[in-house]
Amino acid sequence: MTRAAIVSSRRITGLSADVIAELIAEVGPLWHKQHQAKLASRPRKRAVGAGAKHQLVFVDRLLATLVHLRHAVTHDVLACWFGVDRSTITRAIGEVRPLLAERGCTISRGVRLRTLAEVIDHLGASGKTGIIDGTEIRVRRPAVGRKDRDKFISGKSKQNAVKTMVVTDGDGRMLFCSPAQHGSCADITHARQSGLVRLLEGGPAAEILADAGYQGLGAQTGGRVVTPPHRKFKKNAPDWYEEMHERQRKAHSSRRIRVEHGIAHLKTGGRWPATSAAAST
């Protein structure tokens, strides 16, 4: 059942059933050859192939490795899924991952980012553009009598929620996810409480794209936070200004849309943080 569920849902491995079948056909013989060579390399009291068979066949070993690489699922969880011991999963991933790496299916170790300060330093040193946005997730209504009960009501969705501040790079890869705040906390307030203004004001020259909810941070950070252009004409604006403003607004939106992709991956991937702080590239 576990194997069928993983293969049938592309969201779990990021690969279609046809691609998984190709990996099995290509990597499977390499793993069996490696396994047989390991068995024949030491003195034995019984023939190769005798004794108990593997509880975790190669297909399951490959699927467990793919899930681990995509979602960083712990070995304990994978052991529960496949009904084996944790050490079996550890050994399986250690055997299959190098074979996938030789084929080109690998993950670059990159840079480990644990705090917002490390993210800002990384963006400044690499010259990459960061994108910031706040996102909410609905929660149960807090119990009666809780002092901060009303703070969970979001002004945007009019529901009980918690929100977090997400920072991605220009490609939508997650760099940082702040601890969760009450749903009533404004995006710009959350950014200030996280220390973003202080880090940018005296830190490297990093460009951070943001939506209109962060207007005002640009002046406080020396222009490092870039928000949509202000509307100078509230009434009776000339036609040329309407066209220019709309063009500038769309250009800014098209640059920062990748943060929405990062947030979507965070939520649909089942890794929403309750109070977590950082991710990695």
Residue, then its C-alpha position, 0 to 999 in steps of 0.5 A: m500500500t505504501r509503494a502504491a501510494i508513493v508511486s500514484s502521487r507525484r507530489i510525494t517524490g516529484l516524479s511520474a510513475d514512468v520516470i520512477a519505472e525508468l529509474i528502477a530499470e536503470v538503477g536496479p541492476l546496478w544495485h543488485k550487482q553491487h549487492q552480489a559483489k558485496l556478498a561474494s567479497r567475504p568468506r561464507k559458510r553458505a552459498v550466495g542467495a541462501g537464507a532469509k530474503h530482504q524485507l525491503v526490496f529494491v523498489d521500496r529502497l528506491l522509493a524511500t530514498l526519493v521521499h527522503l531526498r525530496h521532503a527530508v523525511t526522517h528514517d524513523v518515519l520511513a521505517c514506519w511507512f515500510g514496516v521495517d527497522r530504522s537501521t534498514i532504511t538508513r542502510a537502504i538510503g546509504e546504498v541507493r543514494p550514491l547510485l542516484a548521484e552517479r546518474g545525476c539525481t543528487i542534491s547540492r549541499g549548498v549553504r546551511l542557513r539557520t537564522l535571518a541574519e545568515v540569510i541576509d548575509h548570504l543574499g548580500a555575498s551572492g548578489k541574489t535578490g530575496i523575496i519576502d512575504g507573509t502567509e497565514i494558515r487557519v487554526r482552531r479558535p483558542a479556548v475561552g478564557r485565553k488572554d490573547r484569544d482575539k489576537f488570532i483573528s486575521g484582519k485579512s481572512k476574518q478567521n482565526a489564524v497564525k502567520t509567518m514571514v517567508v523569505t525565498d530567493g529569486d527562484g522561489r527556493m525557501l531560505f527562511c521561515s520565521p516563528a509563527q505570530h498571531g493572525s492579527c499581526a501586520d506583515i510589516t510589524h512582523a518584519r520589524q519584530s524579526g529584526l529585518v530592518r536592523l539587519l538590512e540597515g547596517g548589513p550588506a547591500a541586499e535587494i529584498l522584493a516585497d508587496a504593498g504590505y511592506q511599504g515604508l521599509g524601503a525608507q528605513t532600510g536605505g532602499r534595500v526593500v523594494t515595494p510596488p510604486h506609490r500611486k501619486f494620483k488618487k483621482n483624475a490621473p492622466d491616461w499616460y500615468e495609469e499606463m505607466h503605473e500599471r506597467q510598473r506594478k505588473a513588472h514588480s509583481s512578476r519578479r516577486i511571484r516566485v515567493e508564492h511558489g515557495i509558500a505553496h511548496l511549504k504548505t502542500g509539502g506538509r512541512w508547515p512550521a508551528t514555531s520553526a525558524a529556518a530552512s536551507t538551500 
